[in-house]
Each structure stands twice: as C-alpha cells, then as structure tokens.
Amino acid sequence: MSPSSQPLSSPANRVLVVDDDLELCELISLRLAAQGMQVASVSTGQQALARVDRGEVDAMVLDLRLGDADGLEILAQARERIPELPVVILTAHGTIETAVEAMRRGAYGFLTKPFQDHELVQKLVHALERTTLQREVDDLRRIVAGVPRERLIGGSPAITQVRAHIARVAPSDATVLVLGESGTGKELAARLLHGLSRRAHGPFVAVNCGALPPELLESELFGHVKGAFTGATQSREGLFGAARGGTLFLDEVGEAPPSVQVKLLRVLQERRYTRVGSSTEEEADVRVVAATNRDLREEVEVRRFREDLYYRLCVVPITMPPLRERPEDIPLLAQLFLERAAAHNGMRVPRLSTDALQLLRDYAWPGNVRELLNVMEAAVLLAASEELRAEHLTHLVQPSPRSEQASVEEGAPGAFISKLPGTEAPLPTLREARDAFERSYLIEALRRSGGNVSAAARMAGRNRTDFYELLRRHGLSAADFKDTGNGR
C-alpha cells in the first residue's frame, strides 16, 4: 500500500463503503481509517440510502453489483438526495460503457477491481477536499443571501419527489407555487429553491400576505413615495425593490386582498411595478415563489381569488406532503429534533423507546413537521429520564391510529360520510375529512371510468390538468384502474 503522505484533517471525512463482499469492506475500511477518515460499511443499497438520509455520509465508495440493487441506481438515488455527494464506483466488471454511464450519473471516480489502495485513497482525499471547499463557499453564499443550511429530511417517496422537483426547477426563473398544509415546510422549500438558483447570491425576502391589512401590504410590497398617504413621511423602497436580484417569497398568498392581487398580476405579467403614490415604473428583477395552505382553485371558483393571477403564480406547483403521508420519516425527524432541542438547552439527548416511536407513528400530526418539532422540544424539557417513553408524550399528543383513518379513506364517498356520525373513532379535522373524501371520490371516479382520465375529469367537472394534479396530490395513478370499471 502507498498511502498519501498526510492524513485528512477536515471534519468532513465520513466515508461509507457499500459492498456485499464483507472481507473487502473490512480491508477498505482499515486502509481508509489509517488516513484519518471516519469509515462505516454496509452491504446493501437500502442500508446505504438510509445513512444518506440521516446525513451521515460525506463520501461513498460503492460497488456496482450489490445483492439487493443496481449500484448505478443507488448512485442516482444518493445523488438525488445529496447532489454534491462524491461517489467512487468500484466494479470487477469494468467496461468503457459502464464507466461513461457512472460518470454521467454523477460519479466522482471509477476504479476496476483489483485496484491499487493509493488510487482509492487519493480519489477520496481529493473528493473530500473539494466537498469541504464547496461547502465553505456555499456557507458564505448562504450568509450573504440569508439562506439557512437546511434541507428536506427524509427518505419517503413523497419527500424524495419534492426534493427532485426542487432540484429541477430551482435553476430557472420560473414562478413557483408551493402548496401544502400549515407546518409542512413551505418556507423551507422556498429557501431551498432560492439557495439552488442562480439568484442564490441575492437576497431572500419573505412576507406573510395574511399578516398585514390591505393598505399596509400594498405599501410593504411595492413601496411608496413621500406624502402618498397619511404617515408617509419619507419614501420607502418596498419588498420588490429589496429583493432585487434575488427571490421574493409571498407566504399565504391566498390571503392577499383584491387590490393587491391586481398589482401582483401586473408585476408578474410585465415585470414592472409602481410605488404607491408614484407614476414612475420600476423594474421587478425578482423571482417570485408563493405559498398557500388554501385550495386556490376553490378560491377562484367562489371569486375570492383572481383566476388569471392563479395561473400566473402556478407556473410550477410543488406540493409539500403532510407528515401523516410520510410516516417512515417520523423516527428520523423525531431523533433530529430531539438532538437539536437537547443541544439548544444544554441537555443530554434521551433515547426514544419503542412504545414512544409507535405513539409518534400513530398520531395524525395535524400541525405536521412544525408540531413534531415543538413536541420533541417539550419532551426533552419534561422527560426526567434518559429514555423518552410513551408516558412522557401522551399529554402532548393524542393517539389516532392510522389504520382507522386509512380504512375510512379507502371507502367510497358515501361510505366515508356515513362513518362520521355516531362512530367511536376520534373525529377527524375538517381538513382531514375533506382530504379523505376527495381521495375516495377520485378513486370512485377512476373506477367508474376504467382509468380514463378524460372521462373521470368530466364526471368531476374538472379539466384534465386540474384532475391530474389532484391525482398526483393524492398519490393515485389512473393506470391502476384500467379495465376495472364499467366506464369503458
């Protein structure tokens, strides 16, 4: 072996070796540990992705042929979760075509077995140095832009899809509408869109459209000139001006009053606006990301929200899934929030018992990720032992078994409604009931139409685009209903 002359000193040196040859894993681990790297090894692709989801990997050594998965697919999924993750591919079946495909999917390097130890060590040293430098640059950009170094945590299909959508959309200047219930992380999604965009060096400016009265919101967004109204003792730029070169986040845009909606439509159409009390036009050099927990299509139908503005905002919709639809992420998020709360309060991190985890999984989380964060912080402060048990949580959450909710959701619309009165099960919230009814309605429409989306959309009184969006939101596929109904 020919090791590099100096061990790594960077704290970002956690290397994961993924190979179903346990002897080779042990050999590689010993060689890399001798260079000052923190090494862990796993034998399956799913174990590797679980560690990536937990943020425990700074670089990966990955065998192309695993017992449970294709190494190229694991490479793609790992890079989708952490785009900057350097991955060195190992294979005993090296071909030019395979090497090209691995590099196309983002591999940092490619080695054919048998390989020289020093080649692997050198590639990882360079990869970790590059990653550390890139993170330092990114951190500086975040400090300037005000973007936190956070990401959407979890390995569930729902959150993985959201991360993929954000990564694809972020480099463009397209207007994005982030949809989802309160507490699902809509502002975090907006900040990630900004941080991954070409405008990341510019400011990220956020405003809650429902927190200000109409006249003040208009002035806050567009600015005003001196004397424009009583109390306007000096001119003010406004948030469109403050966000110049960056991103303006319009939170709860569904709460914007009609007068503001008119001005928002104009600025999105023409990229120009005027301050209150002024006749001079100014350029709006901003990327707009909006968010709402309302169903804006319903708001359009009842004429509370402008239809033309809705389509201007909804160029690219991204729906943040509620926590109850990603239960596999709950243990990971709970542990992360426990560690943060303990560190913030200078306390030891308690262990989560099996019954506590089950309680967390069974709870419906109407407040979503934000509620889980608050519950974990309260639990850290109130638990008097090193183990966090269900008894420490029962006064913070009320169990609501998913099995009962799921059985209701899968029924026909009429059956769902009939189960509400007189039942012993906990009464769902209005939003949960509406979501469950909507999902069961879509299932019935697809069943009756035999999976024909056009026919199902006509039954529902929706256009095809809206109907497809409803199917996507509820995780339904028309293909699953082909030839099953009587609508053909």
Solvent accessible surface area in square Angstrom, and as a share of the most:
residue,aa,sasa,rsa
1,M,108,0.48
2,S,66,0.42
3,P,68,0.43
4,S,30,0.19
5,S,115,0.74
6,Q,138,0.62
7,P,90,0.57
8,L,23,0.12
9,S,113,0.73
10,S,23,0.15
11,P,119,0.75
12,A,16,0.12
13,N,8,0.04
14,R,88,0.32
15,V,3,0.02
16,L,3,0.01
17,V,0,0.00
18,V,1,0.00
19,D,1,0.00
20,D,66,0.34
21,D,65,0.33
22,L,124,0.62
23,E,143,0.64
24,L,33,0.17
25,C,4,0.03
26,E,110,0.50
27,L,77,0.38
28,I,4,0.02
29,S,24,0.15
30,L,107,0.53
31,R,75,0.27
32,L,0,0.00
33,A,55,0.42
34,A,74,0.57
35,Q,11,0.05
36,G,34,0.33
37,M,7,0.03
38,Q,104,0.46
39,V,39,0.23
40,A,34,0.26
41,S,52,0.34
42,V,17,0.10
43,S,34,0.22
44,T,41,0.24
45,G,0,0.00
46,Q,112,0.50
47,Q,86,0.38
48,A,0,0.00
49,L,6,0.03
50,A,39,0.30
51,R,68,0.25
52,V,0,0.00
53,D,13,0.07
54,R,113,0.41
55,G,26,0.25
56,E,63,0.28
57,V,4,0.02
58,D,1,0.01
59,A,0,0.00
60,M,0,0.00
61,V,1,0.01
62,L,0,0.00
63,D,9,0.05
64,L,13,0.06
65,R,152,0.55
66,L,17,0.09
67,G,72,0.69
68,D,72,0.37
69,A,27,0.21
70,D,79,0.41
71,G,0,0.00
72,L,22,0.11
73,E,77,0.35
74,I,1,0.01
75,L,0,0.00
76,A,33,0.26
77,Q,51,0.23
78,A,0,0.00
79,R,60,0.22
80,E,70,0.31
81,R,20,0.07
82,I,13,0.07
83,P,69,0.43
84,E,73,0.33
85,L,1,0.01
86,P,0,0.00
87,V,0,0.00
88,V,0,0.00
89,I,0,0.00
90,L,1,0.01
91,T,2,0.01
92,A,60,0.46
93,H,93,0.41
94,G,34,0.33
95,T,68,0.39
96,I,136,0.69
97,E,128,0.57
98,T,33,0.19
99,A,22,0.17
100,V,94,0.54
101,E,44,0.20
102,A,0,0.00
103,M,96,0.43
104,R,167,0.61
105,R,74,0.27
106,G,20,0.19
107,A,6,0.05
108,Y,60,0.23
109,G,3,0.03
110,F,40,0.17
111,L,12,0.06
112,T,64,0.37
113,K,47,0.20
114,P,136,0.86
115,F,36,0.15
116,Q,110,0.49
117,D,34,0.18
118,H,77,0.34
119,E,67,0.30
120,L,5,0.03
121,V,1,0.01
122,Q,73,0.33
123,K,59,0.25
124,L,0,0.00
125,V,15,0.08
126,H,87,0.39
127,A,0,0.00
128,L,1,0.01
129,E,96,0.43
130,R,124,0.45
131,T,5,0.03
132,T,30,0.17
133,L,110,0.55
134,Q,76,0.34
135,R,42,0.15
136,E,95,0.42
137,V,53,0.31
138,D,35,0.18
139,D,43,0.22
140,L,117,0.58
141,R,125,0.46
142,R,70,0.26
143,I,134,0.68
144,V,113,0.65
145,A,4,0.03
146,G,45,0.44
147,V,8,0.05
148,P,48,0.30
149,R,139,0.51
150,E,72,0.33
151,R,65,0.24
152,L,9,0.05
153,I,31,0.16
154,G,0,0.00
155,G,27,0.26
156,S,1,0.01
157,P,105,0.66
158,A,29,0.23
159,I,0,0.00
160,T,21,0.12
161,Q,85,0.38
162,V,6,0.04
163,R,21,0.07
164,A,12,0.09
165,H,36,0.16
166,I,3,0.02
167,A,45,0.35
168,R,158,0.58
169,V,23,0.13
170,A,0,0.00
171,P,66,0.41
172,S,44,0.29
173,D,63,0.32
174,A,29,0.23
175,T,7,0.04
176,V,0,0.00
177,L,0,0.00
178,V,0,0.00
179,L,24,0.12
180,G,16,0.15
181,E,15,0.07
182,S,52,0.34
183,G,4,0.04
184,T,3,0.02
185,G,24,0.24
186,K,16,0.07
187,E,67,0.30
188,L,43,0.21
189,A,0,0.00
190,A,0,0.00
191,R,53,0.19
192,L,26,0.13
193,L,0,0.00
194,H,0,0.00
195,G,29,0.28
196,L,92,0.46
197,S,12,0.08
198,R,168,0.61
199,R,33,0.12
200,A,14,0.11
201,H,124,0.55
202,G,7,0.06
203,P,46,0.29
204,F,21,0.09
205,V,24,0.14
206,A,46,0.35
207,V,13,0.08
208,N,63,0.32
209,C,1,0.01
210,G,45,0.43
211,A,72,0.56
212,L,53,0.26
213,P,62,0.39
214,P,66,0.41
215,E,124,0.56
216,L,80,0.40
217,L,0,0.00
218,E,36,0.16
219,S,4,0.03
220,E,32,0.14
221,L,0,0.00
222,F,0,0.00
223,G,0,0.00
224,H,17,0.08
225,V,41,0.23
226,K,142,0.60
227,G,60,0.58
228,A,32,0.25
229,F,92,0.38
230,T,140,0.82
231,G,62,0.59
232,A,7,0.05
233,T,105,0.61
234,Q,132,0.59
235,S,62,0.40
236,R,115,0.42
237,E,70,0.31
238,G,6,0.06
239,L,26,0.13
240,F,2,0.01
241,G,3,0.03
242,A,48,0.37
243,A,0,0.00
244,R,104,0.38
245,G,20,0.19
246,G,0,0.00
247,T,0,0.00
248,L,0,0.00
249,F,0,0.00
250,L,1,0.00
251,D,29,0.15
252,E,29,0.13
253,V,0,0.00
254,G,6,0.06
255,E,71,0.32
256,A,4,0.03
257,P,23,0.14
258,P,98,0.62
259,S,60,0.38
260,V,0,0.00
261,Q,3,0.01
262,V,77,0.44
263,K,53,0.22
264,L,1,0.00
265,L,16,0.08
266,R,82,0.30
267,V,2,0.01
268,L,11,0.05
269,Q,85,0.38
270,E,92,0.41
271,R,84,0.31
272,R,90,0.33
273,Y,5,0.02
274,T,30,0.17
275,R,49,0.18
276,V,32,0.19
277,G,60,0.58
278,S,34,0.22
279,S,110,0.71
280,T,91,0.53
281,E,70,0.31
282,E,39,0.17
283,E,107,0.48
284,A,3,0.02
285,D,54,0.28
286,V,4,0.02
287,R,1,0.00
288,V,2,0.01
289,V,0,0.00
290,A,0,0.00
291,A,0,0.00
292,T,1,0.00
293,N,34,0.18
294,R,82,0.30
295,D,20,0.10
296,L,4,0.02
297,R,18,0.06
298,E,57,0.26
299,E,14,0.06
300,V,26,0.15
301,E,112,0.50
302,V,83,0.47
303,R,218,0.80
304,R,147,0.54
305,F,7,0.03
306,R,91,0.33
307,E,98,0.44
308,D,59,0.30
309,L,0,0.00
310,Y,20,0.07
311,Y,115,0.44
312,R,103,0.38
313,L,0,0.00
314,C,26,0.16
315,V,85,0.49
316,V,36,0.20
317,P,40,0.25
318,I,1,0.00
319,T,20,0.12
320,M,1,0.00
321,P,11,0.07
322,P,15,0.09
323,L,0,0.00
324,R,22,0.08
325,E,88,0.40
326,R,8,0.03
327,P,42,0.26
328,E,97,0.43
329,D,3,0.01
330,I,0,0.00
331,P,32,0.20
332,L,35,0.17
333,L,7,0.03
334,A,0,0.00
335,Q,62,0.27
336,L,43,0.21
337,F,12,0.05
338,L,0,0.00
339,E,76,0.34
340,R,107,0.39
341,A,7,0.05
342,A,0,0.00
343,A,82,0.64
344,H,149,0.67
345,N,56,0.29
346,G,72,0.69
347,M,79,0.35
348,R,178,0.65
349,V,56,0.32
350,P,9,0.06
351,R,144,0.53
352,L,29,0.14
353,S,13,0.09
354,T,117,0.68
355,D,72,0.37
356,A,0,0.00
357,L,37,0.18
358,Q,88,0.39
359,L,17,0.08
360,L,0,0.00
361,R,84,0.31
362,D,38,0.20
363,Y,22,0.08
364,A,9,0.07
365,W,0,0.00
366,P,65,0.41
367,G,25,0.24
368,N,0,0.00
369,V,28,0.16
370,R,138,0.50
371,E,36,0.16
372,L,0,0.00
373,L,67,0.33
374,N,84,0.43
375,V,10,0.06
376,M,0,0.00
377,E,62,0.28
378,A,28,0.22
379,A,0,0.00
380,V,4,0.02
381,L,94,0.47
382,L,107,0.53
383,A,14,0.11
384,A,106,0.82
385,S,48,0.31
386,E,91,0.41
387,E,56,0.25
388,L,0,0.00
389,R,77,0.28
390,A,20,0.15
391,E,109,0.49
392,H,31,0.14
393,L,0,0.00
394,T,65,0.38
395,H,115,0.51
396,L,50,0.25
397,V,2,0.01
398,Q,124,0.55
399,P,66,0.41
400,S,27,0.17
401,P,52,0.33
402,R,51,0.18
403,S,81,0.53
404,E,76,0.34
405,Q,39,0.17
406,A,48,0.37
407,S,64,0.41
408,V,30,0.17
409,E,35,0.16
410,E,102,0.46
411,G,21,0.20
412,A,48,0.37
413,P,21,0.13
414,G,53,0.51
415,A,40,0.31
416,F,5,0.02
417,I,90,0.46
418,S,74,0.48
419,K,93,0.39
420,L,46,0.23
421,P,101,0.64
422,G,81,0.78
423,T,58,0.34
424,E,172,0.77
425,A,37,0.29
426,P,80,0.50
427,L,136,0.67
428,P,39,0.24
429,T,64,0.37
430,L,155,0.77
431,R,85,0.31
432,E,16,0.07
433,A,15,0.11
434,R,99,0.36
435,D,36,0.19
436,A,4,0.03
437,F,74,0.31
438,E,34,0.15
439,R,52,0.19
440,S,1,0.01
441,Y,78,0.30
442,L,2,0.01
443,I,31,0.15
444,E,30,0.14
445,A,6,0.04
446,L,0,0.00
447,R,97,0.35
448,R,124,0.45
449,S,1,0.00
450,G,1,0.01
451,G,0,0.00
452,N,71,0.36
453,V,11,0.07
454,S,33,0.21
455,A,19,0.15
456,A,0,0.00
457,A,2,0.02
458,R,174,0.64
459,M,92,0.41
460,A,31,0.24
461,G,68,0.65
462,R,52,0.19
463,N,77,0.40
464,R,119,0.43
465,T,107,0.62
466,D,19,0.10
467,F,0,0.00
468,Y,101,0.38
469,E,28,0.12
470,L,8,0.04
471,L,6,0.03
472,R,75,0.28
473,R,65,0.24
474,H,18,0.08
475,G,66,0.64
476,L,26,0.13
477,S,51,0.33
478,A,15,0.12
479,A,68,0.53
480,D,107,0.55
481,F,31,0.13
482,K,98,0.41
483,D,104,0.54
484,T,80,0.46
485,G,22,0.21
486,N,124,0.63
487,G,40,0.38
488,R,194,0.71
